[in-house]
Amino acid sequence: MRPLPSLRDFRSALIVKPSSLGDIVHTLPAVKAIREAHPHLKMRWLANTEWTPLLQSSPLIDEVIPFPRKNFRGLKGLVRFWNWRRTWMQLPREEPEIVLDFQGLLRSGVVSRWRGSRPVMGLSDAREGASWFYTHTVPVDAGAHAVDRYLELPRALGIRILPENATFELPSGVPPNGWPESLANYIVVHPWSRGEGKSLSNAALNALCESLAPHPVVLVGMTQDASRPSGSHIHDWSQRTSLPELIWIMRAAKFCISVDSGPMHIAAAVNPRTLGIHTWSDPRKVGPYPQEVHVWKAGRIAKRGEFTPEECVTEAEVTEQAAREMGGWVVQRM
């Protein structure tokens, strides 16, 4: 086995973590640990274009490199991907540079190798043959939470990190245009997810919003469903917030409620008064990471680490009654 490199020997580090929204949030504690331990490094991050607002103006990163992933779909996309390679290899860098692939997929392994810098490091749970492109592989527990898995990479490089000290550096965000100045002490509800079986049903969402009245409720998120809850206390900002605006809304909220999704991890990162909703997904592996945040799973509300293994593998639909109980729990903590 090759000896692991020392970050003291490098002038720059490239973070390869193009997606997804939640995974980029999960990588922030590891990158912060590297930045704090080795402030001399020029830090760059390759991220999908749609997620770069999460990283722009971050004190952790010197440069954000957009990865136009959507342009590479289909047969023509493969040609564009190959042509993009020339640009990618010519981008500025400070030598020697180390490449850290937190993504662990074929495309991230290929892109990491194409960079032309050595060494290339990745994690042992990489898939799709990504590890073939690494010079060093860091062993991780594939069943651990994503944040803990990513923290193993800086640990392997000699950086001491305690899980309780893991923090998430996200921008402050900006208020949306037209945001009412009088709106205060509101509850954010993010009820939709692209993951199958994670979104709240219309009936459960209506019951949740009713149970939160008269507290102001701000609906956020993206959905193809035209149905929305109605009520004088509901402010519908779905389909019309940018990432910086979503961060601002969640940071300023009195409480956040979100189904398992990327925005749930944003809420947990910027607001400890967050309740994450897990139907079939395992909160021990993909739940909100901060210790203060609560989770609804298997019909009850607790901290992520307080659920039993048996509870974590169950599937529990959010019924109207469960939604009302959630709302009552949140109101008691307002």
Steps between C-alpha positions, in 0.01 A plus 500: 500500500632841407565735793240772536610847391541798733299811419799708607668396176232652273413851388141430394217252551215421264173379652295290257141487626268603216170395659249462650366787709497306826832328428673833445370619837627175656850560361539847655629384844779297335603791280490739795732268694749504212481878467557559871785250528676618183410864427788524251315282249327658202160327519286437192168314478347344188120504531201471269407842370161500676664445842783755477297765693553282809875558476545844350642754746578217742802561725592135445549524125725722290337406170183317398521322164160438334447151361231522225363152565167563325685568173642148500177301469431270205731403214580861411574559863778241490666697222461823698646327806806393303544848354463652849803294601734732311374804689512312830864400462604857418337671800741679735650315794788532741741209488527265673126441531311219674159384375239380752202317347214499750244398234618146432330442164641418157473854365665653808781244484555574132491877555738471795750308289458733202606791718856381454597557865624229733420351740128429460331384821154350549294289738469122510123507443544655155283341231495446125874430489600846623774354720692392188589867453634551854858484615387468864178360646384583853301223675156602630199331655244490219219490758606819679342840455623688193661774711695244702613320184625823344683598819712185466688655208649795695556266794709276276704809416582552867229751595333435836123556489231434760149440361349743752722775356377449144344820367347603170622822340218625277447854372265735685265505205285787378133587558274440199370795305162598639555331836257665747691685772223428749534122465667369815501193726401287204530124450657373178338190351683318221267208412628369166790281389608340173556176689211257461283469809659793685260786421200578719164418353263791442285379789797480739631840388159660555475342845850619591433859391167505683666379820757780482239779485495782593880507470612623156599213271738551206481230232821443303625245251445372148206286389289421195188478717277804455316438829597722792361539852291811551463726800574854607806382693659330195757680284577305183860550383526164324640492147652848532806508724865474404744308718629817673139604568411156635799512736393844625139392554602188694764680704252768612214258577371432847481132402557287189317181404627306198470159341823310428662708223784738421314799650454302823879492537521873429240561772688282748828673416372855559223452757514259798121534535439255216286187476594254224238252378616150402254248362710211364853648509739430788567814708820347641652509150330791325320693774573854621851485647505775769429357844237761589274415206201267539366231268157346446541130426296188569218708647701689762727804536852467641863582427662311213713281724210405729321275249551126519629302200156340474329840479744624238411228250123543532277686257240727656274723293423845632128480561276799569505413871880472501527837324276663762710350778815638336343842477396489865853399602647795308247752640589393855860601428425834341 
